[in-house]
Each structure stands twice: as structure tokens, then as C-alpha cells.
Amino acid sequence: MTTTTAPAPVPAPPRTRRSRPRPFGLVLGVLLALLVAMAALGQWVLPHWDEQDLVTGVAMPSGEHWLGTDELGRDILQMCVAGARSTLVGAALVALGSMVLGNVLGLLGGYLGGWTDALVRRWADLLLALPALLVTLVVAGIGGGGYALAVCVLIVLTSPGDIRLVRSAVLGQRHLAYVEAAESLGLSRATVMVRHIWPNVLPVVVANTLLNFAGAIVSLSALSFLGLGVPPGAPDWGRMLAENRTLLYDHPSAALAPAVLVVLAALVLNLLGDRLLESFTDRGRSA
């Protein structure tokens, strides 16, 4: 009588670590969506955000004004919602402009090499040696201030990080088989860089852009606080903090509300950028 042995159980395939979204990531996504909605729709939903009531003046939070009013009788909550546009749009322009400049120079230096790479590296080293906020203060002060000038200066001074990141990523892709195959087909250098190499380094660039976005929010708010960003009376979190800092002890919400929004926006974008970098790194290791 022969006995048959049962086949060994087949182990179940390992579960992927990110098979479903985590609650913390959903919370960050919801907060980011709220910030974007404030910037896109805030001044449209609240068209009377700059309405003054000098008779009321400074008022503590109440049912009519949830965060109170400032010295000109303007509603603090409406000012905070309307101020999201200048704060976030300017920071987004800095992050996107830095990404474009960093991608162009990083691709050229990493792919072409030689004297082009040497010039790109020296340029990035020079910009990294400069204190970005201090240089922006000096240039904006000489140029008479202005929001557009501050944004342009920050784009240039934020780009070295993107340049070095893209250049190092391109160097890692430069001698892979798919690049050599594209070159053997006679494709131009521009086609190889833009259509083949750049899409493979783009995920890390996007994650780094979120980190630059967070840093630009803090920098532009600091410039507005010092009087070199948006003009007086404009809805901006940094400007609101500067105008209401004298009310900190008598009316804390007037100064703390814009400060909390600056910290919250920078924190959300930093955490999202870190999570994206981790996910892309884990995906590359498991590939």
C-alpha cells in the first residue's frame, strides 16, 4: 500500500507595503486640497474681504467674526482665506521656475559632460554659496521691493538644488542600455534627453519641487513680513503677520492665524515631499 504525501503549501505572495493609502497620507491630501481651494477660490467666494469698519476697529472673535477683526475692522478669517492666493501662487511660481531651470541645466550638464558639465557645476556651486534670503533682501531693497522681483530672485537662488539633483540622476541613467540603444538609432541629443532620460528622473524632481514649494512659502512670507513683498494692505499671510504683530497680546488670533497657516502649508508640503521621495526610493529598490 503506497502512501501519497500532500504537496507543500504554496506561500502567499508578499503584500506590497503601499497596497492602500494610509490615513495620514489622506489627511495631508485633504489639507493640500483645502489650501489650493483657498488660493483658487478665496477672493472669488469672499469678494468683500477688504471691507473696512473703522467704527468696530479691533474686535475679539465672535459669532459674526470667528477670528475677530484687525485695526481697520477687516475680518481676520476672510483676510486669511484671501491671502492664500499671493502666498501660495508666488511660492508655486518659485518652485516651478526653479524646477524648469534646474531640469534644463541638470540635463545638459549630466548628459553632455565635459566643459558644459564643468560650467553647470561651477554655476550651481556659486549659487549655493550665496545666502538666498539675504541676497533676496538686498536685491529687492535696491530694486525698490516688489513681489515679482522677489519671486524672480528666489527662482534663481533656489535652482542649485534642482540642478545638482537632476545632474546626479542623469549621470545614473547616462550609460544604461536604453540610452545607448536610443543613441545607436541615431536620435538627436535633445531627443534622448527630453524623451528618454528626463521621464525617468521626473518623479524625484516632482518630490523635490514640493520641498522647494514649502521653502518658498516661508521665504516669501518672511519678505512680506519685512515689507519687501506685497504692498501694504494686500492680502498676504506674511504682511498680515507684520501688520498685526502689535496685537499679539491684546488680540492673539489676529497675528497667530496667518502664522499658523504659513507653518501648516510648509509642513504639509514638506511631509508630502518626503513621502513621495520615500515611495520613489522604495520603488527603485524593489524594481
Residue pairs with C-beta under 8 A, 6 or more apart in sequence:
17 282
18 279
18 282
25 275
28 268
28 271
28 272
28 275
29 272
31 264
31 268
32 268
32 269
32 272
35 84
35 88
35 264
35 265
35 268
36 88
38 81
38 84
38 85
38 88
39 84
39 85
39 87
39 88
39 89
40 85
42 49
42 81
42 82
42 83
42 84
42 85
43 49
43 82
43 85
43 235
45 81
46 78
46 81
46 82
48 78
49 74
49 75
49 78
49 79
49 81
49 82
49 235
50 74
50 79
50 82
50 233
50 235
51 74
51 75
52 72
52 73
52 74
53 69
53 72
53 73
53 74
54 72
54 73
55 73
56 69
56 73
57 69
57 71
57 72
57 73
58 68
58 69
58 70
58 71
58 247
58 250
58 251
58 254
59 65
59 68
59 69
59 73
60 68
60 251
60 253
61 67
61 68
61 253
62 68
65 75
65 76
65 77
66 77
67 75
67 76
67 77
67 80
67 253
67 254
67 257
68 76
68 251
68 253
68 254
69 75
69 76
69 254
70 76
70 79
70 240
70 243
70 244
70 247
70 251
70 254
71 243
71 244
71 247
76 240
76 244
76 253
76 254
76 257
77 257
79 235
79 240
79 258
80 237
80 240
80 257
80 258
80 261
82 235
83 235
83 236
83 237
83 239
83 240
83 258
83 261
84 237
84 261
85 235
86 147
86 230
86 234
86 235
86 236
87 217
87 220
87 221
87 224
87 236
87 237
87 238
87 261
87 262
87 265
88 217
88 265
90 147
90 150
90 151
90 216
90 220
90 229
91 213
91 214
91 216
91 217
91 219
91 220
92 213
92 216
93 151
93 155
94 151
94 154
94 155
94 158
94 212
94 213
94 216
94 219
94 220
95 158
95 209
95 210
95 212
95 213
95 216
96 209
97 151
97 152
97 155
97 159
98 154
98 155
98 158
98 159
98 161
98 162
98 209
98 212
99 162
99 205
99 208
99 209
99 212
101 155
101 156
101 159
101 162
101 163
102 159
102 160
102 161
102 162
102 163
102 165
102 166
102 205
103 162
103 166
103 198
103 205
105 120
105 123
105 124
105 159
105 163
105 166
105 167
106 120
106 162
106 163
106 164
106 165
106 166
106 167
106 169
106 170
107 166
107 167
107 170
107 193
107 194
107 197
107 198
108 116
108 120
108 193
109 116
109 117
109 119
109 120
109 121
109 163
109 167
109 170
110 117
110 166
110 167
110 168
110 169
110 170
110 171
110 174
111 170
111 174
111 189
111 192
111 193
111 197
112 189
117 167
120 163
120 167
121 167
123 160
123 163
124 159
124 160
124 163
124 164
124 167
125 160
127 156
127 157
127 159
127 160
128 160
128 161
130 157
132 154
132 157
132 158
132 219
133 219
133 222
133 223
135 153
135 157
136 150
136 153
136 154
136 157
136 219
136 223
136 228
137 223
137 226
137 228
139 149
139 153
140 146
140 149
140 150
140 153
140 223
140 228
141 228
143 149
145 227
145 228
145 229
146 228
147 229
147 230
150 220
150 223
150 228
150 229
151 220
154 216
154 219
154 220
158 212
158 215
158 216
161 208
161 212
162 205
162 208
162 209
162 212
165 204
165 205
165 208
166 201
166 205
169 200
169 201
169 204
169 205
170 193
170 197
170 201
173 179
173 197
173 200
173 201
174 197
178 196
179 192
179 196
179 197
182 191
182 192
182 196
183 192
187 196
203 276
203 280
204 277
204 280
206 276
207 273
207 276
207 277
207 280
208 273
208 277
209 273
210 269
210 270
210 272
210 273
210 276
211 269
211 270
211 273
211 274
213 269
213 273
214 265
214 266
214 267
214 268
214 269
214 270
214 273
215 266
217 262
217 265
217 266
217 269
218 262
218 266
220 229
220 238
221 229
221 236
221 237
221 238
221 241
221 262
222 238
223 229
223 238
224 230
224 236
224 237
224 238
224 239
224 242
225 238
225 239
225 241
225 242
226 242
227 242
229 236
229 238
229 239
230 236
230 238
230 239
232 239
232 243
237 258
237 259
237 261
237 262
238 258
238 262
240 254
240 255
240 257
240 258
241 255
241 258
241 259
241 262
244 251
244 254
244 255
244 258
245 255
247 254
247 255
248 254
248 255
248 256
